[in-house]
Amino acid sequence: MGKANGDRHLALLAFVIYGLIVFSKALGYMSVKLADFLFQIEKR
């Protein structure tokens, strides 16, 4: 039971780290797109 519990914690930790990386990349992509959009509006 101890090994299964440890594996579950390790999988959860890996999932959280992966989620944070994907979320931060998506957020960075969105902020770049938003900045481009705002600059286009400003130029008009």
C-alpha positions as CSV (number, residue, x, y, z in Angstrom):
1,M,0.0,0.0,0.0
2,G,2.9,2.4,0.7
3,K,4.3,2.0,-2.8
4,A,1.0,2.6,-4.5
5,N,0.4,5.7,-2.4
6,G,3.9,7.0,-3.3
7,D,3.3,6.3,-6.9
8,R,0.0,8.2,-6.8
9,H,1.7,11.2,-5.2
10,L,4.4,11.1,-7.8
11,A,1.9,11.0,-10.6
12,L,-0.1,13.8,-9.1
13,L,3.0,15.9,-8.7
14,A,4.0,15.2,-12.4
15,F,0.5,16.1,-13.5
16,V,0.5,19.4,-11.6
17,I,3.9,20.4,-13.0
18,Y,2.9,19.5,-16.5
19,G,-0.3,21.4,-16.1
20,L,1.5,24.5,-14.8
21,I,3.9,24.4,-17.8
22,V,1.1,24.0,-20.3
23,F,-0.9,26.7,-18.7
24,S,2.0,29.1,-18.5
25,K,2.8,28.5,-22.2
26,A,-0.9,29.0,-23.2
27,L,-1.0,32.2,-21.0
28,G,2.2,33.5,-22.6
29,Y,0.8,32.8,-26.1
30,M,-2.4,34.6,-25.2
31,S,-0.6,37.6,-23.9
32,V,1.5,37.9,-27.1
33,K,-1.7,37.7,-29.2
34,L,-3.4,40.2,-27.0
35,A,-0.5,42.6,-27.2
36,D,-0.4,42.3,-31.0
37,F,-4.2,43.0,-31.1
38,L,-3.9,46.0,-28.9
39,F,-1.0,47.4,-31.0
40,Q,-3.1,47.0,-34.2
41,I,-6.0,48.9,-32.6
42,E,-3.6,51.6,-31.5
43,K,-2.2,52.1,-35.0
44,R,-5.6,52.9,-36.5
